[in-house]
C-alpha cells in the first residue's frame, strides 16, 4: 500500500477515500499484530507512516463534511 500525501488525497473521490482508509487500517492492524506477537516489523517506520496517512485521510474527510 502506498503512502499518500495531502495533495494526492485531495484528488481522491469520497469512495476512493473510504477504500484507501479501510486498506490502511487493515494493514496497520496486521503490522501491530506482528509486533504484539513478539515479532519485529519489516520496516518499523512504516507503522508511523501508515498512521500519519490515516490521519491525513480522516482530516480530508472532515474537511469535506464541513
Backbone as a printed PyTorch tensor [residue, N CA C, xyz], in Angstrom:
tensor([[[  0.8440,  -1.1700,   0.0000],
         [  0.0000,   0.0000,   0.0000],
         [  0.8890,   1.2320,   0.0000]],

        [[  0.5250,   2.1780,  -0.8090],
         [  1.3160,   3.3920,  -0.9440],
         [  0.9890,   4.3730,   0.1760]],

        [[  1.9410,   5.2120,   0.4710],
         [  1.7390,   6.2990,   1.4050],
         [  1.3760,   7.5200,   0.5800]],

        [[  0.2670,   8.1700,   0.9460],
         [ -0.2230,   9.2940,   0.1690],
         [  0.0520,  10.5990,   0.8930]],

        [[  0.2990,  11.6290,   0.1210],
         [  0.4760,  12.9750,   0.6520],
         [ -0.8420,  13.7190,   0.5490]],

        [[ -0.9260,  14.8800,   1.1960],
         [ -2.1810,  15.6260,   1.2670],
         [ -2.6980,  16.0120,  -0.1150]],

        [[ -1.8140,  16.3960,  -1.0190],
         [ -2.2530,  16.7860,  -2.3610],
         [ -2.8600,  15.6000,  -3.1090]],

        [[ -2.2870,  14.4230,  -2.9330],
         [ -2.8220,  13.2280,  -3.5820],
         [ -4.1770,  12.8550,  -2.9960]],

        [[ -4.2950,  12.9620,  -1.6880],
         [ -5.5370,  12.6060,  -1.0120],
         [ -6.6650,  13.5440,  -1.4320]],

        [[ -6.3650,  14.7990,  -1.6370],
         [ -7.3790,  15.7770,  -2.0340],
         [ -7.9740,  15.4480,  -3.4000]],

        [[ -7.2510,  14.7050,  -4.2280],
         [ -7.7240,  14.3760,  -5.5670],
         [ -8.6120,  13.1350,  -5.5900]],

        [[ -8.6520,  12.3730,  -4.4990],
         [ -9.4700,  11.1700,  -4.4440],
         [-10.9450,  11.5290,  -4.3120]],

        [[-11.7970,  10.6530,  -4.8130],
         [-13.2340,  10.8030,  -4.5870],
         [-13.5530,  10.2870,  -3.1870]],

        [[-14.7870,  10.5300,  -2.7440],
         [-15.1910,  10.0760,  -1.4100],
         [-15.1230,   8.5550,  -1.2860]],

        [[-15.5140,   7.8610,  -2.3440],
         [-15.4920,   6.3950,  -2.3310],
         [-14.0500,   5.8830,  -2.2590]],

        [[-13.1720,   6.5050,  -3.0260],
         [-11.7660,   6.0930,  -3.0010],
         [-11.1460,   6.3380,  -1.6310]],

        [[-11.5290,   7.4350,  -0.9960],
         [-11.0060,   7.7090,   0.3480],
         [-11.4230,   6.6080,   1.3170]],

        [[-12.6840,   6.1840,   1.2470],
         [-13.1630,   5.1240,   2.1320],
         [-12.4020,   3.8320,   1.8910]],

        [[-12.1800,   3.4910,   0.6180],
         [-11.4660,   2.2580,   0.2800],
         [-10.0300,   2.2990,   0.7920]],

        [[ -9.3380,   3.4000,   0.5580],
         [ -7.9510,   3.5230,   0.9950],
         [ -7.8590,   3.4910,   2.5190]],

        [[ -8.8080,   4.1340,   3.1770],
         [ -8.8080,   4.1380,   4.6340],
         [ -8.9770,   2.7260,   5.1900]],

        [[ -9.8810,   1.9610,   4.5870],
         [-10.1000,   0.5820,   5.0410],
         [ -8.8500,  -0.2690,   4.8220]],

        [[ -8.1970,  -0.1100,   3.6730],
         [ -6.9810,  -0.8790,   3.3840],
         [ -5.8620,  -0.5260,   4.3510]],

        [[ -5.6970,   0.7630,   4.6160],
         [ -4.6260,   1.1900,   5.5190],
         [ -4.8790,   0.7210,   6.9480]],

        [[ -6.1230,   0.7870,   7.3880],
         [ -6.4360,   0.3280,   8.7400],
         [ -6.1800,  -1.1650,   8.8830]],

        [[ -6.5210,  -1.9370,   7.8500],
         [ -6.2640,  -3.3750,   7.8730],
         [ -4.7600,  -3.6420,   7.9360]],

        [[ -4.0000,  -2.9150,   7.1360],
         [ -2.5410,  -3.0850,   7.1320],
         [ -1.9480,  -2.7200,   8.4930]],

        [[ -2.4720,  -1.6590,   9.1090],
         [ -1.9830,  -1.2430,  10.4240],
         [ -2.2710,  -2.3060,  11.4770]],

        [[ -3.4650,  -2.8900,  11.4380],
         [ -3.8180,  -3.9440,  12.3910],
         [ -2.8990,  -5.1470,  12.2100]],

        [[ -2.6160,  -5.5040,  10.9680],
         [ -1.7300,  -6.6440,  10.7110],
         [ -0.3170,  -6.3710,  11.2180]],

        [[  0.1890,  -5.1770,  10.9500],
         [  1.5400,  -4.8400,  11.4150],
         [  1.6090,  -4.7910,  12.9370]],

        [[  0.5910,  -4.2110,  13.5600],
         [  0.5720,  -4.1590,  15.0250],
         [  0.4240,  -5.5550,  15.6140]],

        [[ -0.2800,  -6.4290,  14.9280],
         [ -0.4090,  -7.8130,  15.3850],
         [  0.9270,  -8.5280,  15.3950]],

        [[  1.7310,  -8.2870,  14.3670],
         [  3.0700,  -8.8850,  14.3150],
         [  3.9200,  -8.4050,  15.4840]],

        [[  3.8390,  -7.1240,  15.7740],
         [  4.6450,  -6.5540,  16.8520],
         [  4.1830,  -7.0950,  18.2060]],

        [[  2.8760,  -7.1580,  18.4090],
         [  2.3780,  -7.6230,  19.7050],
         [  2.6270,  -9.1120,  19.9180]],

        [[  2.8090,  -9.8550,  18.8300],
         [  3.1040, -11.2860,  18.9500],
         [  4.5850, -11.5230,  19.2370]],

        [[  5.3420, -10.4510,  19.2980],
         [  6.7550, -10.5810,  19.6310],
         [  7.6720, -10.5300,  18.4320]],

        [[  7.1100, -10.3870,  17.2580],
         [  7.9290, -10.3080,  16.0600],
         [  8.3950,  -8.8860,  15.8080]],

        [[  9.3280,  -8.7730,  14.9220],
         [  9.8260,  -7.4570,  14.5460],
         [  9.2250,  -7.0800,  13.1960]],

        [[  8.7230,  -5.8590,  13.0680],
         [  8.1850,  -5.4450,  11.7770],
         [  9.3050,  -5.3440,  10.7440]],

        [[  8.9470,  -5.5770,   9.4860],
         [  9.9520,  -5.4890,   8.4250],
         [ 10.5180,  -4.0810,   8.3440]],

        [[  9.6430,  -3.0920,   8.4840],
         [ 10.0590,  -1.7030,   8.4170],
         [  9.3490,  -0.9410,   9.5380]],

        [[ 10.0200,  -0.6860,  10.6320],
         [  9.3690,  -0.0390,  11.7760],
         [  8.8040,   1.3420,  11.4510]],

        [[  9.4300,   2.0640,  10.5650],
         [  8.9360,   3.3880,  10.1900],
         [  7.6480,   3.3340,   9.3970]],

        [[  7.3580,   2.1930,   8.8340],
         [  6.1490,   2.0290,   8.0320],
         [  4.8900,   2.1950,   8.8880]],

        [[  4.9150,   1.7060,  10.1130],
         [  3.7610,   1.8350,  11.0070],
         [  3.4650,   3.3120,  11.2500]],

        [[  4.4940,   4.0810,  11.4870],
         [  4.3390,   5.5180,  11.7090],
         [  3.7400,   6.1940,  10.4800]],

        [[  4.2260,   5.8470,   9.3100],
         [  3.7330,   6.4450,   8.0710],
         [  2.2830,   6.0480,   7.7900]],

        [[  1.9180,   4.8250,   8.1020],
         [  0.5320,   4.3870,   7.9080],
         [ -0.3900,   5.1980,   8.8140]],

        [[  0.0180,   5.3780,  10.0630],
         [ -0.7910,   6.1530,  10.9970],
         [ -0.9650,   7.5920,  10.5170]],

        [[  0.0800,   8.1610,   9.9950],
         [  0.0060,   9.5380,   9.5000],
         [ -0.8990,   9.6440,   8.2780]],

        [[ -0.8380,   8.6590,   7.4090],
         [ -1.6800,   8.6710,   6.2180],
         [ -3.1490,   8.5060,   6.6030]],

        [[ -3.4320,   7.6530,   7.5790],
         [ -4.8030,   7.5020,   8.0650],
         [ -5.3080,   8.8410,   8.6000]],

        [[ -4.4700,   9.5440,   9.3300],
         [ -4.8550,  10.8480,   9.8680],
         [ -5.0950,  11.8500,   8.7420]],

        [[ -4.2870,  11.8100,   7.7020],
         [ -4.4800,  12.7130,   6.5660],
         [ -5.8180,  12.4520,   5.8820]],

        [[ -6.1550,  11.1820,   5.7090],
         [ -7.4250,  10.8320,   5.0650],
         [ -8.5910,  11.2760,   5.9410]],

        [[ -8.4940,  11.0410,   7.2490],
         [ -9.5640,  11.4460,   8.1570],
         [ -9.7280,  12.9700,   8.1440]],

        [[ -8.6420,  13.6910,   8.0820],
         [ -8.6950,  15.1450,   8.0270],
         [ -9.3860,  15.6100,   6.7560]],

        [[ -9.0700,  14.9890,   5.6370],
         [ -9.6970,  15.3490,   4.3710],
         [-11.2000,  15.0480,   4.4020]],

        [[-11.5790,  13.9280,   4.9830],
         [-12.9950,  13.5860,   5.0860],
         [-13.7400,  14.6040,   5.9490]],

        [[-13.1310,  15.0140,   7.0550],
         [-13.7590,  16.0210,   7.9240],
         [-13.8520,  17.3650,   7.2160]],

        [[-12.8450,  17.7180,   6.4420],
         [-12.8600,  18.9810,   5.7000],
         [-13.9980,  18.9820,   4.6810]],

        [[-14.2230,  17.8530,   4.0370],
         [-15.2890,  17.7640,   3.0300],
         [-16.6710,  17.8030,   3.6570]],

        [[-16.8170,  17.2920,   4.8800],
         [-18.1150,  17.3080,   5.5510],
         [-18.5150,  18.7230,   5.9540]],

        [[-17.5270,  19.5540,   6.2430],
         [-17.8050,  20.9170,   6.7270],
         [-18.2910,  21.8410,   5.6250]]])
